[in-house]
């Protein structure tokens, strides 16, 4: 449903970045699936000019890129850590190169808006949008940290890594002690008269 809406802006941004068009042209004819659960699931092919066009879902793909919708605000703020959580399948080199291209694409929103509302209002709208996005991202991160702390400390549903490592060490020591005790019992049993 969101596919036609997503393709036009992507092509607009790609068209504005000549380096991206050139890199994408080397993948002309490749079929890629992008899945942003639960919002977007679309399959596209890369055209000879480096832009994309949609094709029906279910078509055999060369590469697939999957991420969750909760990662989108972090992608928009170019948070490097979130790129490590994007899942790829199929031709991994193609998928990783597309992610790298996406990481470096920048939409000059102010320039596009200035054609409609003028330079000064466009810059103010973009500044307000950036401030709102930073605020939103910061609050999502704070909420995630608070939730993790709650489940680790207040309602221990999750376990700290140090506690798990301590438990593993104790189990290994118990295993060694059991083997030593078994050896001693065996030695004592061999000295008993029959």
C-alpha positions as CSV (number, residue, x, y, z in Angstrom):
1,X,0.0,0.0,0.0
2,X,2.8,2.4,0.8
3,X,5.0,1.3,-2.1
4,X,3.9,3.9,-4.7
5,X,4.3,6.6,-2.1
6,X,7.8,5.4,-1.1
7,X,9.2,5.0,-4.7
8,X,8.7,8.6,-5.9
9,X,10.6,10.3,-3.0
10,X,13.4,7.7,-3.2
11,X,13.8,8.3,-6.9
12,X,13.7,12.1,-6.2
13,X,16.6,11.8,-3.7
14,X,18.6,9.4,-5.9
15,X,18.2,11.8,-8.9
16,X,19.6,14.6,-6.8
17,X,22.7,12.6,-5.9
18,X,24.6,11.8,-9.1
19,X,27.1,9.6,-7.3
20,X,24.3,7.4,-6.0
21,X,22.9,7.0,-9.5
22,X,26.3,5.8,-10.8
23,X,26.7,3.3,-8.0
24,X,23.2,2.0,-8.5
25,X,23.6,1.7,-12.2
26,X,26.1,-1.1,-11.6
27,X,23.2,-3.1,-10.1
28,X,20.8,-2.5,-13.0
29,X,18.3,-5.4,-13.3
30,X,18.8,-6.6,-9.7
31,X,15.6,-7.2,-7.7
32,X,15.6,-6.1,-4.1
33,X,13.0,-6.5,-1.4
34,X,12.7,-4.0,1.5
35,X,10.7,-5.0,4.5
36,X,10.1,-2.5,7.3
37,X,7.8,-4.4,9.7
38,X,4.9,-3.7,9.8
39,X,4.8,-0.6,7.6
40,X,6.4,-1.3,4.3
41,X,7.0,-4.5,2.3
42,X,7.9,-3.9,-1.3
43,X,10.0,-5.3,-4.1
44,X,11.8,-3.2,-6.7
45,X,14.2,-3.4,-9.5
46,X,17.1,-1.1,-10.2
47,X,16.8,0.5,-13.7
48,X,19.6,1.3,-16.1
49,X,19.5,5.0,-15.0
50,X,20.1,4.1,-11.3
51,X,16.5,4.8,-10.2
52,X,14.1,2.2,-9.0
53,X,10.7,0.9,-10.1
54,X,8.4,-1.4,-8.3
55,X,7.6,-5.0,-9.3
56,X,5.1,-7.4,-7.7
57,X,5.9,-8.8,-4.3
58,X,6.7,-12.5,-4.4
59,X,9.1,-12.1,-7.3
60,X,12.4,-13.9,-6.8
61,X,14.8,-11.4,-5.3
62,X,18.6,-11.0,-5.5
63,X,18.8,-9.5,-2.1
64,X,16.5,-8.6,0.8
65,X,16.8,-5.9,3.5
66,X,14.7,-6.2,6.7
67,X,14.3,-3.9,9.7
68,X,11.7,-2.9,12.2
69,X,9.7,0.3,12.1
70,X,11.2,1.3,15.5
71,X,14.6,1.7,13.8
72,X,13.4,4.4,11.4
73,X,13.8,7.4,13.7
74,X,17.4,6.3,14.4
75,X,18.1,5.9,10.6
76,X,16.7,9.4,10.0
77,X,19.2,10.8,12.6
78,X,22.1,8.7,11.0
79,X,22.7,6.7,14.2
80,X,25.5,4.4,13.1
81,X,24.7,1.7,15.6
82,X,21.3,1.0,14.1
83,X,22.8,0.0,10.8
84,X,24.3,-3.1,12.5
85,X,20.8,-4.3,13.3
86,X,19.6,-4.3,9.7
87,X,19.1,-7.9,8.5
88,X,20.1,-8.9,5.0
89,X,19.7,-12.1,2.9
90,X,20.5,-13.2,-0.6
91,X,23.4,-11.5,-2.3
92,X,24.9,-10.0,0.8
93,X,27.3,-7.7,-1.1
94,X,24.4,-6.1,-3.0
95,X,22.4,-5.6,0.2
96,X,25.3,-4.1,2.1
97,X,26.2,-1.8,-0.7
98,X,22.5,-0.6,-0.9
99,X,22.5,0.0,2.8
100,X,25.8,2.0,2.4
101,X,24.3,4.1,-0.4
102,X,21.2,4.7,1.7
103,X,23.3,5.7,4.7
104,X,24.9,8.5,2.6
105,X,21.9,9.7,0.7
106,X,20.7,13.1,1.9
107,X,17.5,14.8,1.0
108,X,17.8,18.5,0.8
109,X,14.3,19.2,2.2
110,X,14.9,22.9,2.6
111,X,15.7,23.3,-1.1
112,X,12.5,21.4,-2.2
113,X,10.4,23.4,0.3
114,X,11.9,26.7,-0.7
115,X,10.4,26.2,-4.2
116,X,6.9,26.1,-2.6
117,X,7.1,28.4,0.4
118,X,10.3,30.4,0.0
119,X,13.8,30.2,1.5
120,X,13.3,31.5,5.1
121,X,10.1,29.6,5.9
122,X,11.6,26.4,4.4
123,X,14.7,26.7,6.6
124,X,12.6,27.3,9.7
125,X,10.4,24.3,8.9
126,X,13.4,22.1,8.5
127,X,15.0,23.3,11.7
128,X,11.7,22.6,13.6
129,X,11.5,19.2,12.0
130,X,15.1,18.4,13.0
131,X,14.5,19.5,16.5
132,X,11.4,17.4,16.8
133,X,13.1,14.4,15.4
134,X,16.1,14.7,17.8
135,X,13.6,15.1,20.7
136,X,11.7,12.0,19.6
137,X,14.8,9.9,19.1
138,X,16.2,11.0,22.5
139,X,12.9,10.1,24.3
140,X,12.7,6.7,22.6
141,X,16.3,6.0,23.7
142,X,15.6,7.1,27.3
143,X,12.4,5.1,27.4
144,X,14.2,2.0,26.2
145,X,17.0,2.4,28.8
146,X,14.4,3.0,31.5
147,X,12.4,-0.1,30.5
148,X,15.6,-2.2,30.4
149,X,16.6,-1.0,33.8
150,X,13.1,-1.7,35.2
151,X,13.2,-5.3,33.9
152,X,16.8,-5.8,35.2
153,X,16.5,-4.2,38.6
154,X,12.9,-3.7,39.7
155,X,11.1,-6.7,38.2
156,X,14.0,-9.0,37.4
157,X,12.6,-10.7,34.2
158,X,15.9,-10.1,32.4
159,X,19.3,-11.1,33.8
160,X,22.5,-9.1,33.7
161,X,25.4,-10.5,31.7
162,X,27.6,-10.5,34.8
163,X,25.1,-12.6,36.7
164,X,24.9,-15.1,33.8
165,X,28.7,-15.3,33.6
166,X,28.9,-15.8,37.4
167,X,26.3,-18.6,37.2
168,X,28.2,-20.3,34.3
169,X,31.5,-20.1,36.3
170,X,29.8,-21.7,39.4
171,X,28.3,-24.5,37.3
172,X,31.7,-25.2,35.7
173,X,33.3,-25.3,39.2
174,X,30.6,-27.6,40.5
175,X,31.3,-29.9,37.5
176,X,35.0,-30.0,38.3
177,X,34.3,-30.6,42.0
178,X,32.0,-33.5,41.1
179,X,34.6,-35.1,38.9
180,X,37.2,-34.7,41.6
181,X,34.8,-36.3,44.2
182,X,34.0,-39.1,41.8
183,X,37.7,-39.8,41.3
184,X,38.3,-39.9,45.1
185,X,35.4,-42.3,45.6
186,X,36.8,-44.5,42.9
187,X,40.3,-44.5,44.5
188,X,38.8,-45.4,47.9
189,X,36.7,-48.1,46.5
190,X,39.8,-49.7,44.8
191,X,41.5,-50.0,48.3
192,X,38.6,-51.7,50.0
193,X,39.0,-55.4,50.6
194,X,36.8,-57.6,48.5
